[in-house]
Amino acid sequence: MEDRSKIVRCKKLEQWLNGMPLEEKLKTLENGRLLTCLCCGFTVFDKEKPEDRIQRKCMTGSRDHAFMESEYYIILKRGFSGIVDVVDYNPPETSEDAVVRYFKNKRK
């Protein structure tokens, strides 16, 4: 028997899931941690190559970035030109709750 509290009614979420359970869909998506520079606040994905991270110089002079892990992320959709939809969250919020929150708050 399915837990009624887990059922979410959101048309945009249902369209995105396309009949697949949320837990299964999340297993197919890229996820990880965001890295944020302690000096200037520049944020990158942890899956990016180190060469790509240093393309933009730290805004605090000629120093290199000092990255620290911050939030978790899930890339929901990629397009031709790059990432279209991404959601970030911090524990104790779960990835499922973050995706549901994202689609409930999505405007278009």
Secondary structure, 3 states (H helix, E strand, C coil): CCCHHHCCCCHHHHHHHCCCCHHHHHHCCCEEEEEEECCCCCEEECCCCHHHHCCCCCCCCCCCCCEEEEEEEEEEEEECCEEEEEEEECCCCCHHHHHHHHHHHCCC
